Every structure is written in C-alpha cells, then in structure tokens.
Amino acid sequence: MNKKYKAPCNLCGGKCCEYIAIEIDKPKNKKDYDVIRWYLSHKNVNVFIDHDNKWYVEFRTPCEFQKPNKKCGIYANRPDICRRHGVSHGDCEYYDLPYRMIFRNTKEFEDHLDQKTIDWRFKYND
C-alpha cells in the first residue's frame, strides 16, 4: 500500500513528534539481550518490535519545535524525514502505533525472555 496520501496531522496531536526510534538488529545471544537490558535501564527509553518484526530502540523525547498546541513550529522548514513521514498508510501513528510488542523496562523484557525460555542470564562469580 504505497499510495501517496496526506497524513491527518491536524487531527493526531503530533504523536510522531514525541519520540525518535532507531532500528537495531534483532537480538540473537546473551550479549545482545544484555545490551537491550542496558537500553531499558535508562529513563524514557523503550525497545519495540514493529508490525514487520523489526526491532527498534525508542527515545521518548519530544521535538524541540513542537509547540504547546502540538503543531510544528518550523513546518515550512521542517526536515525531510518529517515531510515524508505518513506518506504511505501504515507509517502514521494516527492510524496505528508502530508497536507489535513494546518493552518499557528491564522486567518486561526479562519476563518476555523467560516466557520464551531463552537463556539470557550471565553467570558471575562476584
């Protein structure tokens, strides 16, 4: 569904302006699981799996140009990534948040690994 359309930015309240997300490799071993635990040890950081099973680290931090009314303060001069966001249905948070699964803290992630019976714990002698 790559049909070009205009996202309903005037209706959503700027959900896409409240975070940034960077794609990461799907974790495959104890070291990878530990890195995700480290991400989740920080305030306002989540890790999520999107609807295409891609993994992301998400930083919950609003854009400095988002005005109190949730409108863009630099709309005419906004970055290209902002202009392209929401061009195809499915990548606009107004319709659906990008999460298939989200981890907001280490406990949620560790519980998920335990439920899948994944051995993620390191053995330490200290």
C-alpha positions as CSV (number, residue, x, y, z in Angstrom):
1,M,0.0,0.0,0.0
2,N,2.4,2.7,-1.2
3,K,-0.3,5.0,-2.4
4,K,0.7,8.6,-1.6
5,Y,-1.7,10.5,0.7
6,K,-1.7,13.3,3.2
7,A,-1.5,12.2,6.8
8,P,-4.1,13.8,9.1
9,C,-1.5,15.8,11.1
10,N,-4.1,18.4,12.2
11,L,-6.1,15.6,13.9
12,C,-3.5,13.5,15.7
13,G,-1.7,15.8,18.1
14,G,1.8,15.2,16.8
15,K,2.3,11.7,18.1
16,C,5.3,11.2,15.7
17,C,6.9,14.3,17.2
18,E,7.1,12.8,20.7
19,Y,9.9,10.3,20.1
20,I,12.7,9.1,17.8
21,A,13.3,5.4,17.0
22,I,16.4,3.8,15.6
23,E,16.3,0.3,14.1
24,I,18.5,-2.2,15.8
25,D,19.4,-5.8,15.0
26,K,17.2,-8.5,16.4
27,P,18.9,-9.9,19.5
28,K,20.4,-13.3,19.0
29,N,22.6,-14.0,22.0
30,K,23.2,-13.2,25.7
31,K,25.3,-10.1,24.8
32,D,22.5,-8.8,22.6
33,Y,19.9,-9.3,25.3
34,D,22.2,-7.6,27.8
35,V,22.5,-4.5,25.5
36,I,18.7,-4.3,25.4
37,R,18.6,-4.6,29.2
38,W,21.0,-1.7,29.3
39,Y,18.9,0.4,26.9
40,L,15.9,-0.3,29.1
41,S,17.8,0.8,32.2
42,H,17.5,4.4,31.1
43,K,14.6,6.7,31.6
44,N,12.3,7.4,28.7
45,V,13.9,4.6,26.6
46,N,11.8,1.7,25.2
47,V,12.6,-1.1,22.8
48,F,9.9,-2.3,20.5
49,I,9.1,-4.7,17.7
50,D,7.1,-3.3,14.8
51,H,4.5,-4.9,12.7
52,D,7.2,-6.1,10.2
53,N,9.1,-7.8,13.1
54,K,11.9,-5.2,13.0
55,W,13.5,-4.1,16.3
56,Y,13.9,-0.5,17.4
57,V,15.2,1.4,20.4
58,E,12.9,4.3,21.1
59,F,13.8,7.5,22.9
60,R,10.6,9.2,24.3
61,T,11.7,12.8,23.8
62,P,9.5,15.5,22.1
63,C,10.8,17.5,19.2
64,E,12.0,20.9,20.5
65,F,10.0,22.6,17.7
66,Q,6.6,21.1,18.7
67,K,4.5,24.0,20.1
68,P,2.2,23.7,23.1
69,N,-0.8,23.2,20.8
70,K,1.1,20.1,19.3
71,K,1.7,21.9,16.0
72,C,5.1,22.2,14.3
73,G,6.9,25.4,15.0
74,I,9.0,25.1,11.8
75,Y,6.5,23.4,9.5
76,A,7.6,25.3,6.3
77,N,11.2,24.5,7.1
78,R,10.9,21.0,8.7
79,P,13.4,18.2,8.0
80,D,12.7,15.9,5.0
81,I,12.1,12.9,7.3
82,C,9.2,14.9,8.8
83,R,7.8,15.7,5.3
84,R,8.0,12.0,4.2
85,H,6.5,10.6,7.4
86,G,3.0,9.4,6.9
87,V,3.2,9.4,3.1
88,S,2.2,5.7,2.9
89,H,-0.6,4.4,5.1
90,G,0.9,2.3,7.9
91,D,3.7,4.6,9.0
92,C,1.5,7.2,10.6
93,E,0.8,7.0,14.3
94,Y,-2.7,8.5,13.8
95,Y,-3.8,5.2,12.4
96,D,-1.7,2.7,14.4
97,L,1.2,2.9,16.8
98,P,4.3,1.2,15.4
99,Y,4.4,-1.4,18.2
100,R,3.6,-5.1,17.8
101,M,5.3,-5.5,21.1
102,I,6.9,-3.0,23.4
103,F,9.3,-3.2,26.4
104,R,9.3,-0.2,28.7
105,N,11.6,-1.6,31.3
106,T,14.1,-4.4,32.0
107,K,11.5,-6.5,33.9
108,E,9.1,-6.6,30.9
109,F,11.9,-7.7,28.6
110,E,13.3,-10.3,31.1
111,D,9.8,-11.7,31.6
112,H,9.4,-12.0,27.8
113,L,12.7,-13.9,27.5
114,D,11.7,-16.1,30.4
115,Q,8.3,-16.9,28.8
116,K,10.2,-17.9,25.6
117,T,12.6,-20.0,27.7
118,I,15.6,-18.0,26.4
119,D,18.7,-18.3,28.4
120,W,19.7,-14.7,28.8
121,R,21.4,-14.6,32.2
122,F,25.2,-14.3,32.6
123,K,26.9,-16.4,35.4
124,Y,29.1,-14.2,37.5
125,N,31.4,-15.3,40.3
126,D,31.3,-12.0,42.3
